[in-house]
Amino acid sequence: MIAKFSVAAVALLHVAFMFMECVLWNKPAGRRIFAMSETQAQQTAALAANQGLYNGFLAAGLGWGLLHETCGREIIVFFLGCIVVAGIFGAITASRSILWLQGLPGAIALTLLLLDSGWL
């Protein structure tokens, strides 16, 4: 139960990322969250929307895994693995905070799921 809750929390976190990147990016709140000027936000809005879409796909994949009865754990492991790798890559290439905000919650949920399933 704790493992599924943590997976759902990571999915909701990625829905929030999607919302911030697709909807709030050019708004004052989004510029404050991402510490950008209005010009920077305008110049990068298309990239942010694309990134937000990917975060939405990650959330959808986790939701799909939670609802799938026969191979849901495998689906979730795949998407959490993608999230952990994205967190590491983002920390290396963009900002260390990505590791803590995206990678760490994904790694915790993945660990809990693997422990719960007896895979660890």
C-alpha positions as CSV (number, residue, x, y, z in Angstrom):
1,M,0.0,0.0,0.0
2,I,2.8,2.4,0.9
3,A,4.5,1.6,-2.4
4,K,1.4,2.4,-4.5
5,F,0.8,5.6,-2.5
6,S,4.4,6.7,-3.3
7,V,3.9,5.9,-7.0
8,A,0.7,7.9,-7.0
9,A,2.5,10.8,-5.3
10,V,5.3,10.8,-7.9
11,A,2.6,10.7,-10.7
12,L,0.9,13.8,-9.1
13,L,4.3,15.5,-8.8
14,H,4.8,15.1,-12.5
15,V,1.3,16.4,-13.3
16,A,2.3,19.5,-11.2
17,F,5.5,19.8,-13.3
18,M,3.5,19.5,-16.5
19,F,1.1,22.3,-15.3
20,M,4.0,24.6,-14.3
21,E,5.8,24.0,-17.6
22,C,2.8,24.1,-19.9
23,V,0.5,26.6,-18.2
24,L,2.5,28.8,-15.8
25,W,5.7,29.2,-17.7
26,N,4.9,32.7,-19.0
27,K,2.9,33.8,-16.0
28,P,4.4,35.7,-13.1
29,A,4.1,32.6,-10.8
30,G,6.0,30.5,-13.3
31,R,8.7,33.0,-13.8
32,R,9.1,33.2,-10.1
33,I,9.2,29.4,-9.7
34,F,11.9,29.1,-12.4
35,A,13.7,32.3,-11.6
36,M,13.3,33.8,-15.2
37,S,12.8,37.1,-16.7
38,E,9.8,37.7,-19.0
39,T,12.1,37.6,-22.0
40,Q,13.6,34.3,-21.0
41,A,10.2,32.8,-20.4
42,Q,9.0,33.9,-23.8
43,Q,12.1,32.6,-25.6
44,T,11.9,29.2,-23.9
45,A,8.1,28.7,-23.7
46,A,8.0,26.1,-26.6
47,L,10.8,24.1,-25.0
48,A,9.1,24.2,-21.6
49,A,5.8,23.1,-23.1
50,N,7.5,20.2,-24.7
51,Q,9.2,19.3,-21.5
52,G,5.9,19.6,-19.7
53,L,4.3,17.2,-22.1
54,Y,7.0,14.6,-21.4
55,N,6.3,15.0,-17.6
56,G,2.6,14.4,-18.4
57,F,3.5,11.2,-20.3
58,L,5.5,10.0,-17.2
59,A,2.5,10.7,-15.0
60,A,0.2,8.9,-17.4
61,G,2.5,5.9,-17.5
62,L,2.6,5.6,-13.7
63,G,-1.2,5.9,-13.6
64,W,-1.5,3.2,-16.3
65,G,0.7,1.0,-14.2
66,L,-1.3,1.5,-11.1
67,L,-4.5,0.6,-13.0
68,H,-3.1,-2.4,-14.9
69,E,-3.7,-5.7,-13.0
70,T,-1.5,-8.1,-14.9
71,C,1.8,-6.3,-15.5
72,G,1.3,-3.0,-13.6
73,R,4.5,-3.4,-11.6
74,E,6.6,-3.8,-14.6
75,I,5.1,-0.7,-16.2
76,I,5.7,1.3,-13.1
77,V,9.3,0.1,-12.8
78,F,9.9,1.2,-16.4
79,F,8.4,4.7,-15.8
80,L,10.1,5.2,-12.4
81,G,13.4,4.1,-14.0
82,C,12.8,6.8,-16.7
83,I,12.1,9.4,-14.0
84,V,15.3,8.5,-12.0
85,V,17.4,8.7,-15.2
86,A,15.8,12.0,-16.1
87,G,16.5,13.3,-12.6
88,I,20.2,12.4,-12.8
89,F,20.6,13.7,-16.4
90,G,18.8,17.0,-15.4
91,A,21.1,17.4,-12.4
92,I,24.1,17.0,-14.6
93,T,23.0,19.2,-17.5
94,A,20.6,21.8,-16.0
95,S,20.2,22.1,-12.2
96,R,21.1,20.0,-9.2
97,S,17.6,20.7,-7.8
98,I,16.1,18.4,-10.5
99,L,17.8,15.4,-8.8
100,W,16.1,16.2,-5.5
101,L,12.7,17.3,-6.9
102,Q,12.4,14.6,-9.5
103,G,15.0,11.9,-9.2
104,L,14.8,11.3,-5.4
105,P,11.0,10.9,-5.2
106,G,11.2,8.5,-8.2
107,A,14.1,6.5,-6.6
108,I,12.2,6.3,-3.3
109,A,9.0,5.1,-5.0
110,L,11.0,2.6,-7.1
111,T,12.8,1.2,-4.0
112,L,9.5,0.8,-2.1
113,L,7.9,-0.9,-5.0
114,L,10.8,-3.3,-5.5
115,L,10.9,-4.1,-1.7
116,D,7.1,-4.6,-1.7
117,S,7.2,-7.0,-4.7
118,G,10.1,-9.0,-3.3
119,W,12.4,-7.9,-6.2
120,L,14.9,-6.4,-3.7
